[in-house]
């Protein structure tokens, strides 16, 4: 167990140290502001304050973890071996940067509370982030910093046996529309037919009616392939279904269709199933609650996880709503068109509410690769290389790699050709 001496034990201090020490390094951590308790402790210990007590392992603290509220912080990112660091500490510190304050800044998404430019959907852009501007978005810097702390601890406490975590994969499959042609109802089918005719999409029109008359599988119906892949691996896929009301943004299948409900139940027999929350539920907790109850009535189990439509987050409201509805996991933290680590980590972490200065029960599972982010690479070789690079970064710190693919990604149609092999590459990376 690691004992940390600090002049003031704050919610920010306990939150950050527990992520770095417990979740990443597997070390239990306790805190004290009493010098006598610190001196008496005969195992791992360090001080996190402005001045060292004696010759103990010491990291000079930045003020960030002892403040409340938000302020405009001046950050100077510097090179640190093969990574980057910020909040420098000075010569007497055992690490050149305050990794705890820097980690809190990234994990709490501090920068997303400050003024910034959103995209057309109101999403925080990768280009607005500190990590993108300073070219460390491609690295799980929080985990890298944690391992640097581990090395310093090993030098000071050579007899201590540190636990070793293993690399793992958490595949996420997003299902905004389970079927492309089937179960759309009479009006939507006629509308789709007229649209095909108007745009002279004869091949699609032909495919539409082959599917509708049962001569061909619906291109978005890739669920047998998904279940087959699940059966081949002992880690669970998370499959998130959109079941909200039809709208301009959400064009899913109606849950009045018994075959759609049966599909959700059959997938839940093999995979973990969660909710893809509709676009309008993001700002309306009553809609989100309705969708939660609907999913629970289908699966006959408590809803575990949510991912918001269009990967849109309104912090802190989006996460507060999940906390209020006792939904414990989120899979929305990542970027649409950019591979990388939005929160600087490849380890699931708790949502810290900066307004209330409290750690919440909500676990954020950051994703590092969305299938759309791979589309900007033209060749299959380029896609494979960029995917392998980010997997390598996660493996280097034995983290959790979380990719988000869609059911239609596996259709092998047009721009999605070759994506089954990319998904297989991810699954096989654990072997």
Phi and psi in degrees as a GROMACS rama.xvg file:
@    title "Ramachandran Plot"
@    xaxis  label "Phi"
@    yaxis  label "Psi"
@TYPE xy
-94.8302  127.214  UNK-2
-103.397  127.932  UNK-3
-111.369  121.595  UNK-4
-91.549  129.978  UNK-5
-145.159  152.025  UNK-6
-70.2253  -21.3441  UNK-7
-150.902  122.008  UNK-8
-89.6054  112.427  UNK-9
-116.694  162.342  UNK-10
-57.5544  -35.7166  UNK-11
-66.5611  -39.4637  UNK-12
-63.4814  -51.9405  UNK-13
-63.3257  -40.4406  UNK-14
-60.07  -49.7461  UNK-15
-70.8551  -44.5186  UNK-16
-63.0497  -36.9842  UNK-17
-68.4157  -33.9843  UNK-18
-67.7143  -48.312  UNK-19
-69.8989  -46.6938  UNK-20
-81.4937  -48.4067  UNK-21
-83.2756  -53.4247  UNK-22
-72.8924  -36.8057  UNK-23
-91.8616  -49.9283  UNK-24
-93.3991  -13.4624  UNK-25
75.722  21.5453  UNK-26
-106.464  127.973  UNK-27
-66.5517  147.914  UNK-28
-135.923  137.668  UNK-29
-126.433  161.647  UNK-30
-127.17  147.815  UNK-31
-146.861  150.935  UNK-32
-117.893  14.6996  UNK-33
-106.463  120.058  UNK-34
-61.1162  -39.8055  UNK-35
-63.7841  -37.2129  UNK-36
-67.0397  -39.2478  UNK-37
-64.5244  -44.7536  UNK-38
-64.4802  -36.4885  UNK-39
-74.2737  -20.4514  UNK-40
-70.083  129.273  UNK-41
-110.296  20.9627  UNK-42
-126.453  -151.997  UNK-43
-55.152  132.445  UNK-44
-157.194  155.447  UNK-45
-157.34  159.285  UNK-46
-112.055  143.3  UNK-47
-130.861  90.8173  UNK-48
-159.508  -164.496  UNK-49
-84.8838  -31.3264  UNK-50
-134.542  142.383  UNK-51
-68.1145  151.465  UNK-52
-77.0601  -41.4748  UNK-53
-151.132  -118.481  UNK-54
-112.306  26.8677  UNK-55
-71.4939  169.135  UNK-56
-63.8343  122.193  UNK-57
-132.354  132.19  UNK-58
-124.056  118.851  UNK-59
-69.8758  129.641  UNK-60
-87.1081  138.492  UNK-61
-78.1624  163.749  UNK-62
-75.9856  -14.7668  UNK-63
-56.2931  -41.2908  UNK-64
-78.3591  -2.67091  UNK-65
-112.572  3.48865  UNK-66
-96.4713  170.039  UNK-67
-129.776  157.607  UNK-68
73.6909  -167.362  UNK-69
-113.771  148.13  UNK-70
-144.943  160.244  UNK-71
-81.3176  102.463  UNK-72
-92.5597  133.249  UNK-73
-87.6144  114.004  UNK-74
-115.832  127.969  UNK-75
-115.863  103.877  UNK-76
-82.3212  133.325  UNK-77
-128.494  158.617  UNK-78
-69.3996  140.839  UNK-79
-141.404  96.6717  UNK-80
54.8352  -120.827  UNK-81
-96.0736  15.4658  UNK-82
-136.821  -161.852  UNK-83
-124.395  160.774  UNK-84
-148.256  161.049  UNK-85
-149.549  168.505  UNK-86
65.4849  68.7664  UNK-87
-61.7751  152.438  UNK-88
-111.936  -24.2323  UNK-89
102.829  174.529  UNK-90
-68.9252  -34.9387  UNK-91
-77.1792  -14.3394  UNK-92
-77.9227  145.153  UNK-93
-76.7031  -15.3622  UNK-94
-123.998  142.106  UNK-95
-73.6306  -12.0123  UNK-96
-134.447  150.377  UNK-97
-79.5522  92.4229  UNK-98
-67.8571  -22.1993  UNK-99
-76.3318  -46.2176  UNK-100
-64.4293  -41.6802  UNK-101
-64.5124  -40.9636  UNK-102
-65.0255  -41.7439  UNK-103
-61.3626  -41.1667  UNK-104
-57.3839  -41.7365  UNK-105
-78.4339  -44.8509  UNK-106
-67.2769  -39.8374  UNK-107
-75.1694  -9.88877  UNK-108
58.1014  40.8132  UNK-109
-47.357  -44.8275  UNK-110
-65.6854  -22.7794  UNK-111
-79.267  -11.2951  UNK-112
-88.9708  -18.9048  UNK-113
-84.8985  162.541  UNK-114
-57.7992  133.814  UNK-115
-158.181  169.997  UNK-116
-97.1305  129.081  UNK-117
-97.594  165.752  UNK-118
-83.8879  -171.528  UNK-119
-64.2347  -23.2142  UNK-120
-94.3952  2.67224  UNK-121
82.9937  21.2096  UNK-122
-93.5195  146.54  UNK-123
-68.181  129.462  UNK-124
-89.2191  143.481  UNK-125
-56.5586  -38.4499  UNK-126
-65.6234  -15.7412  UNK-127
-87.3215  -8.29144  UNK-128
-85.3302  152.907  UNK-129
-60.8867  -39.292  UNK-130
-64.1271  -40.9401  UNK-131
-68.9091  -46.1378  UNK-132
-60.5823  -31.6364  UNK-133
-109.864  14.0299  UNK-134
58.7114  45.7333  UNK-135
-129.85  17.3389  UNK-136
-63.3302  -27.1092  UNK-137
-80.6195  0.0550421  UNK-138
-119.668  140.624  UNK-139
-80.6356  74.9395  UNK-140
-61.415  -34.0469  UNK-141
-61.2606  -42.6814  UNK-142
-69.6481  -39.3476  UNK-143
-61.6671  -44.2366  UNK-144
-63.112  -39.1044  UNK-145
-60.2924  -40.2156  UNK-146
-69.5212  -30.3158  UNK-147
-67.2171  -38.877  UNK-148
-62.5225  -42.0305  UNK-149
-58.3373  -41.4265  UNK-150
-63.2852  -39.8609  UNK-151
-66.2516  -41.3432  UNK-152
-63.2971  -38.8463  UNK-153
-64.5127  -34.8122  UNK-154
-67.7262  -42.313  UNK-155
-74.8641  -33.2073  UNK-156
-129.184  71.5779  UNK-157
-64.6584  -21.7236  UNK-158
-86.9442  -10.0693  UNK-159
-77.3211  132.007  UNK-160
-96.4098  111.326  UNK-161
-82.3792  137.414  UNK-162
-65.8111  152.639  UNK-163
-115.88  122.98  UNK-164
-92.1175  161.879  UNK-165
-115.955  148.77  UNK-166
-62.4463  138.273  UNK-167
-142.828  165.27  UNK-168
-121.755  136.834  UNK-169
-121.669  86.5003  UNK-170
-69.7247  136.549  UNK-171
-120.486  129.311  UNK-172
-118.889  116.785  UNK-173
-94.2346  127.115  UNK-174
-120.868  83.3814  UNK-175
-77.8268  -23.6202  UNK-176
-150.406  106.751  UNK-177
-67.8187  -31.7116  UNK-178
-133.836  143.108  UNK-179
-84.6707  -38.0961  UNK-180
-114.68  -37.2583  UNK-181
-77.3573  154.197  UNK-182
58.9835  30.2903  UNK-183
-89.5195  -12.1617  UNK-184
87.5132  163.209  UNK-185
-62.0423  -49.1268  UNK-186
-65.7273  -43.0744  UNK-187
-67.8553  -34.7154  UNK-188
-68.1577  -43.5389  UNK-189
-64.8475  -42.4077  UNK-190
-59.5631  -42.9363  UNK-191
-64.8851  -39.0818  UNK-192
-62.6993  -47.8  UNK-193
-63.6012  -37.4989  UNK-194
-64.8086  -40.8959  UNK-195
-61.4339  -43.4968  UNK-196
-65.6235  -43.3984  UNK-197
-63.4735  -36.073  UNK-198
-95.7035  6.37585  UNK-199
57.2354  39.0928  UNK-200
-92.1991  71.2423  UNK-201
-65.84  -39.9877  UNK-202
-62.615  -41.7856  UNK-203
-68.1551  -38.7735  UNK-204
-60.4193  -42.7012  UNK-205
-63.2564  -45.124  UNK-206
-63.3877  -39.8638  UNK-207
-54.2167  -48.5676  UNK-208
-81.5589  -22.9133  UNK-209
-64.2392  -40.603  UNK-210
-68.1686  -48.1158  UNK-211
-62.6072  -31.0996  UNK-212
-93.3697  5.87419  UNK-213
82.8157  14.7644  UNK-214
-91.9723  -8.24793  UNK-215
-150.536  146.192  UNK-216
-73.0217  140.417  UNK-217
-60.4382  132.11  UNK-218
-60.4672  -27.3254  UNK-219
-86.2894  -9.24314  UNK-220
-83.9005  81.05  UNK-221
-108.226  19.4288  UNK-222
-73.7335  -30.087  UNK-223
-63.9832  -39.5269  UNK-224
-65.8503  -41.875  UNK-225
-61.9231  -46.1219  UNK-226
-65.336  -38.4149  UNK-227
-61.0522  -41.905  UNK-228
-66.1053  -38.8405  UNK-229
-61.1856  -41.0808  UNK-230
-63.5742  -23.7023  UNK-231
-84.8285  -5.04111  UNK-232
-133.574  149.839  UNK-233
-93.777  0.361876  UNK-234
-101.886  142.92  UNK-235
-81.6062  136.267  UNK-236
-78.1261  148.58  UNK-237
-105.853  115.128  UNK-238
-110.244  121.717  UNK-239
-114.158  116.466  UNK-240
-99.9007  136.425  UNK-241
-85.1164  121.5  UNK-242
-129.272  11.9133  UNK-243
-72.6376  177.017  UNK-244
-68.3262  148.821  UNK-245
-62.4277  137.032  UNK-246
-154.465  -177.942  UNK-247
-57.7143  -35.114  UNK-248
-94.7318  -30.1345  UNK-249
-118.502  115.172  UNK-250
-119.729  52.597  UNK-251
-83.1902  -179.96  UNK-252
-83.5964  142.01  UNK-253
-69.6772  136.728  UNK-254
-73.9869  -2.60161  UNK-255
-72.3904  -16.6558  UNK-256
-77.1145  114.172  UNK-257
-61.017  -34.0137  UNK-258
-67.0262  -32.717  UNK-259
-69.0857  -43.1756  UNK-260
-62.7674  -41.1996  UNK-261
-62.6075  -37.379  UNK-262
-60.9844  -48.1449  UNK-263
-58.5875  -43.9839  UNK-264
-64.8253  -39.7586  UNK-265
-68.9226  -37.5438  UNK-266
-66.3091  -38.6133  UNK-267
-66.0415  -18.2084  UNK-268
-67.7995  -22.9592  UNK-269
-119.245  -36.3598  UNK-270
-113.449  163.259  UNK-271
-74.2438  137.629  UNK-272
-118.806  134.808  UNK-273
-133.318  -169.229  UNK-274
-110.629  128.846  UNK-275
-89.8677  105.416  UNK-276
-70.2339  139.988  UNK-277
-69.4411  163.748  UNK-278
-58.6187  -42.9393  UNK-279
-80.0566  -13.6917  UNK-280
-74.6833  -15.3192  UNK-281
-60.1201  -38.1196  UNK-282
-110.734  6.40358  UNK-283
-134.804  101.467  UNK-284
-65.2074  -25.5785  UNK-285
-68.1281  -36.353  UNK-286
-68.1044  -42.958  UNK-287
-61.2416  -41.7692  UNK-288
-63.4106  -40.6526  UNK-289
-61.6134  -43.3853  UNK-290
-68.6237  -36.9756  UNK-291
-60.9832  -47.87  UNK-292
-65.1772  -36.5128  UNK-293
-64.1226  -44.5025  UNK-294
-65.0176  -40.5477  UNK-295
-65.6326  -31.4845  UNK-296
-71.8278  -25.4439  UNK-297
-80.2132  -45.8973  UNK-298
-90.2556  -13.5714  UNK-299
56.3447  37.7354  UNK-300
-151.133  159.11  UNK-301
-64.1674  139.267  UNK-302
-69.3375  125.718  UNK-303
-93.0057  -38.7621  UNK-304
-143.278  152.67  UNK-305
-136.711  147.418  UNK-306
-134.991  132.474  UNK-307
-83.7139  145.87  UNK-308
-56.895  142.24  UNK-309
61.4061  18.1946  UNK-310
51.8627  36.7542  UNK-311
-94.1902  133.767  UNK-312
-128.884  135.479  UNK-313
-113.686  97.5646  UNK-314
-84.0883  137.539  UNK-315
-94.8337  1.20702  UNK-316
-58.5043  -44.8517  UNK-317
-56.4136  -44.2461  UNK-318
-77.8424  -33.3455  UNK-319
-61.6678  -38.3059  UNK-320
-62.6167  -40.0393  UNK-321
-65.1243  -41.5514  UNK-322
-61.5662  -45.3069  UNK-323
-61.8436  -35.4197  UNK-324
-88.6781  7.29058  UNK-325
58.0277  41.0271  UNK-326
-96.061  126.923  UNK-327
-100.326  -9.85351  UNK-328
-137.244  142.239  UNK-329
-127.285  144.137  UNK-330
-126.248  38.7716  UNK-331
-106.052  -10.9509  UNK-332
-80.2997  98.5812  UNK-333
176.576  -179.382  UNK-334
-110.997  147.651  UNK-335
-69.574  -52.8351  UNK-336
-107.527  5.60788  UNK-337
-131.489  126.337  UNK-338
-74.6745  144.707  UNK-339
146.914  -165.967  UNK-340
-119.929  91.1757  UNK-341
-58.7004  -40.0366  UNK-342
-99.9551  9.05636  UNK-343
76.5199  9.33165  UNK-344
-139.566  153.786  UNK-345
-116.065  29.8408  UNK-346
-124.388  127.684  UNK-347
-53.0292  142.907  UNK-348
-141.732  164.745  UNK-349
-85.6266  149.428  UNK-350
-76.1127  124.606  UNK-351
-103.33  121.518  UNK-352
-86.0536  108.643  UNK-353
-69.8933  -24.9483  UNK-354
-73.6175  -41.071  UNK-355
-96.7665  -4.83771  UNK-356
51.3339  58.3823  UNK-357
-148.43  143.098  UNK-358
-81.271  135.074  UNK-359
-104.618  168.898  UNK-360
-75.8811  -6.96588  UNK-361
-74.0673  123.05  UNK-362
-93.157  123.606  UNK-363
-95.0156  122.304  UNK-364
-103.529  93.9334  UNK-365
-68.8443  138.086  UNK-366
-101.257  152.703  UNK-367
-118.385  -9.32198  UNK-368
-152.691  116.585  UNK-369
-102.464  141.735  UNK-370
-53.7732  -36.0068  UNK-371
-64.1623  -29.354  UNK-372
-67.1306  -21.7696  UNK-373
-85.4096  -16.9363  UNK-374
-65.854  -23.307  UNK-375
-73.5148  -12.449  UNK-376
-92.8007  121.087  UNK-377
-68.6458  -48.3595  UNK-378
-92.8242  158.696  UNK-379
-61.8889  -35.5212  UNK-380
-62.7622  -43.9865  UNK-381
-62.7687  -43.6862  UNK-382
-59.826  -45.6919  UNK-383
-62.887  -43.7114  UNK-384
-63.4938  -44.3092  UNK-385
-68.1827  -36.0176  UNK-386
-65.9163  -43.8941  UNK-387
-63.5999  -35.509  UNK-388
-62.6267  -44.4829  UNK-389
-74.1633  -33.1182  UNK-390
-62.5305  -41.1846  UNK-391
-60.871  -39.714  UNK-392
-62.1318  -41.9745  UNK-393
-70.5115  -41.1996  UNK-394
-62.2048  -33.8173  UNK-395
-61.6285  -25.1946  UNK-396
-115.807  14.0127  UNK-397
51.7553  43.8703  UNK-398
-90.982  -165.118  UNK-399
-110.658  117.741  UNK-400
-90.4155  122.841  UNK-401
-119.477  102.392  UNK-402
-95.5551  149.295  UNK-403
-117.748  115.979  UNK-404
-116.432  164.974  UNK-405
-110.392  160.273  UNK-406
-60.2332  -36.5086  UNK-407
-74.5897  -14.2631  UNK-408
-59.1523  -30.3059  UNK-409
-92.1845  10.4422  UNK-410
-73.9635  -19.5475  UNK-411
66.1623  19.4954  UNK-412
-90.8913  137.636  UNK-413
44.3348  -115.039  UNK-414
-69.4499  -11.6975  UNK-415
-94.3307  7.43631  UNK-416
-62.5711  133.129  UNK-417
90.6024  -4.94919  UNK-418
-76.7062  -22.2299  UNK-419
-63.7877  -40.8258  UNK-420
-69.1453  -32.3366  UNK-421
-65.7983  -40.8787  UNK-422
-66.0509  -40.4047  UNK-423
-61.5739  -39.5311  UNK-424
-58.8989  -41.4586  UNK-425
-64.4854  -47.4343  UNK-426
-61.4765  -39.2284  UNK-427
-77.005  -10.5365  UNK-428
-68.3407  -13.6705  UNK-429
-86.5029  -9.74976  UNK-430
